[in-house]
């Protein structure tokens, strides 16, 4: 009974406009950034290294390398701050968590692309 009530409340907050993606995919996340009283949309583009959780608590970690420095960001899938998500490349990987990418750089950090 308690689980049904929780699911009923969570249904209002679940987003259905997010495309399907998995670890290894390269995605672009258009995220709303609030600075003072101004709001703008910023693109964060990188490789998904993990998808965690389920339902309303589902999150994903995206990693990009800028100026030789690795940046990772954990984003809730159902966040109202996400404007949209674009799947740019579909990667072929054999793991669900790609933490090994943190130790790699350059050509070794590439992920094979799945041909459509």
KEPA-295706 format. One record per residue (C-alpha): x, y, z; chain; residue number from 0; residue in one letter. Coordinates in steps of 0.5 Angstrom, whole numbers, plus 2048, in hexadecimal, padded with zeros to 3 digits. Layout:
% residues N
+------+-------+-----+-------+------+------+
! east ! north !  up ! chain ! resi ! resn !
+------+-------+-----+-------+------+------+
!    X !     Y !   Z !     A !  NUM !    A !
...
+------+-------+-----+-------+------+------+
//
This chain:
% residues 116
+------+-------+-----+-------+------+------+
! east ! north !  up ! chain ! resi ! resn !
+------+-------+-----+-------+------+------+
!  800 !   800 ! 800 !     A !    0 !    X !
!  806 !   805 ! 802 !     A !    1 !    X !
!  809 !   803 ! 7FB !     A !    2 !    X !
!  803 !   805 ! 7F7 !     A !    3 !    X !
!  802 !   80C ! 7FB !     A !    4 !    X !
!  80A !   80D ! 7F9 !     A !    5 !    X !
!  809 !   80B ! 7F2 !     A !    6 !    X !
!  803 !   80F ! 7F1 !     A !    7 !    X !
!  806 !   816 ! 7F4 !     A !    8 !    X !
!  80C !   815 ! 7F0 !     A !    9 !    X !
!  809 !   814 ! 7E9 !     A !   10 !    X !
!  807 !   81B ! 7E9 !     A !   11 !    X !
!  80F !   81D ! 7E9 !     A !   12 !    X !
!  811 !   818 ! 7E4 !     A !   13 !    X !
!  814 !   81B ! 7DE !     A !   14 !    X !
!  812 !   817 ! 7D7 !     A !   15 !    X !
!  815 !   81C ! 7D2 !     A !   16 !    X !
!  81C !   819 ! 7D4 !     A !   17 !    X !
!  81F !   814 ! 7CF !     A !   18 !    X !
!  822 !   80D ! 7D0 !     A !   19 !    X !
!  829 !   80D ! 7D1 !     A !   20 !    X !
!  82E !   809 ! 7D5 !     A !   21 !    X !
!  836 !   809 ! 7D7 !     A !   22 !    X !
!  83A !   80A ! 7D2 !     A !   23 !    X !
!  836 !   80F ! 7CE !     A !   24 !    X !
!  838 !   816 ! 7CC !     A !   25 !    X !
!  832 !   81A ! 7CE !     A !   26 !    X !
!  831 !   822 ! 7CE !     A !   27 !    X !
!  82D !   825 ! 7D4 !     A !   28 !    X !
!  82A !   82B ! 7D4 !     A !   29 !    X !
!  82A !   82D ! 7DB !     A !   30 !    X !
!  827 !   834 ! 7DE !     A !   31 !    X !
!  82C !   838 ! 7E2 !     A !   32 !    X !
!  82A !   83D ! 7E7 !     A !   33 !    X !
!  82F !   843 ! 7E8 !     A !   34 !    X !
!  82C !   848 ! 7ED !     A !   35 !    X !
!  825 !   84A ! 7EA !     A !   36 !    X !
!  827 !   848 ! 7E3 !     A !   37 !    X !
!  826 !   841 ! 7E0 !     A !   38 !    X !
!  829 !   83E ! 7DA !     A !   39 !    X !
!  82A !   837 ! 7D7 !     A !   40 !    X !
!  831 !   834 ! 7D6 !     A !   41 !    X !
!  833 !   82E ! 7D2 !     A !   42 !    X !
!  837 !   829 ! 7D6 !     A !   43 !    X !
!  839 !   823 ! 7D1 !     A !   44 !    X !
!  83D !   81D ! 7D3 !     A !   45 !    X !
!  83D !   815 ! 7D4 !     A !   46 !    X !
!  838 !   812 ! 7D8 !     A !   47 !    X !
!  83C !   80E ! 7DD !     A !   48 !    X !
!  836 !   80B ! 7E1 !     A !   49 !    X !
!  82F !   80B ! 7E2 !     A !   50 !    X !
!  82D !   80A ! 7E9 !     A !   51 !    X !
!  826 !   809 ! 7ED !     A !   52 !    X !
!  81F !   809 ! 7EA !     A !   53 !    X !
!  819 !   80C ! 7EA !     A !   54 !    X !
!  819 !   813 ! 7ED !     A !   55 !    X !
!  820 !   812 ! 7F0 !     A !   56 !    X !
!  823 !   810 ! 7E9 !     A !   57 !    X !
!  82A !   814 ! 7E8 !     A !   58 !    X !
!  82F !   814 ! 7E3 !     A !   59 !    X !
!  836 !   816 ! 7E3 !     A !   60 !    X !
!  839 !   819 ! 7DD !     A !   61 !    X !
!  841 !   81B ! 7DC !     A !   62 !    X !
!  844 !   81F ! 7D7 !     A !   63 !    X !
!  84C !   822 ! 7D7 !     A !   64 !    X !
!  84D !   829 ! 7D6 !     A !   65 !    X !
!  854 !   82C ! 7D5 !     A !   66 !    X !
!  857 !   825 ! 7D8 !     A !   67 !    X !
!  852 !   825 ! 7DE !     A !   68 !    X !
!  84D !   820 ! 7DF !     A !   69 !    X !
!  846 !   823 ! 7E1 !     A !   70 !    X !
!  841 !   81E ! 7E4 !     A !   71 !    X !
!  83A !   820 ! 7E6 !     A !   72 !    X !
!  834 !   81C ! 7E9 !     A !   73 !    X !
!  82D !   81E ! 7E6 !     A !   74 !    X !
!  826 !   81C ! 7E8 !     A !   75 !    X !
!  823 !   819 ! 7E2 !     A !   76 !    X !
!  81C !   81C ! 7E5 !     A !   77 !    X !
!  81F !   823 ! 7E6 !     A !   78 !    X !
!  81B !   829 ! 7E4 !     A !   79 !    X !
!  821 !   82D ! 7E3 !     A !   80 !    X !
!  823 !   828 ! 7DD !     A !   81 !    X !
!  820 !   82C ! 7D6 !     A !   82 !    X !
!  821 !   826 ! 7D2 !     A !   83 !    X !
!  826 !   820 ! 7D0 !     A !   84 !    X !
!  829 !   81E ! 7CA !     A !   85 !    X !
!  82C !   818 ! 7C8 !     A !   86 !    X !
!  832 !   819 ! 7C4 !     A !   87 !    X !
!  836 !   812 ! 7C3 !     A !   88 !    X !
!  834 !   80B ! 7C5 !     A !   89 !    X !
!  83A !   808 ! 7C8 !     A !   90 !    X !
!  83B !   800 ! 7C8 !     A !   91 !    X !
!  83E !   7FF ! 7CF !     A !   92 !    X !
!  83E !   7F8 ! 7D3 !     A !   93 !    X !
!  83D !   7FB ! 7DA !     A !   94 !    X !
!  838 !   7FF ! 7DE !     A !   95 !    X !
!  83C !   804 ! 7E2 !     A !   96 !    X !
!  842 !   807 ! 7DE !     A !   97 !    X !
!  846 !   809 ! 7E4 !     A !   98 !    X !
!  84D !   807 ! 7E0 !     A !   99 !    X !
!  84C !   80D ! 7DB !     A !  100 !    X !
!  84E !   811 ! 7E1 !     A !  101 !    X !
!  855 !   80E ! 7E0 !     A !  102 !    X !
!  856 !   80E ! 7D9 !     A !  103 !    X !
!  857 !   814 ! 7D4 !     A !  104 !    X !
!  858 !   816 ! 7CD !     A !  105 !    X !
!  856 !   810 ! 7C8 !     A !  106 !    X !
!  856 !   80B ! 7CD !     A !  107 !    X !
!  850 !   80E ! 7D0 !     A !  108 !    X !
!  84C !   80D ! 7CA !     A !  109 !    X !
!  846 !   809 ! 7CA !     A !  110 !    X !
!  844 !   805 ! 7C4 !     A !  111 !    X !
!  83E !   808 ! 7C0 !     A !  112 !    X !
!  838 !   804 ! 7BE !     A !  113 !    X !
!  836 !   804 ! 7B7 !     A !  114 !    X !
!  82F !   806 ! 7B5 !     A !  115 !    X !
+------+-------+-----+-------+------+------+
//
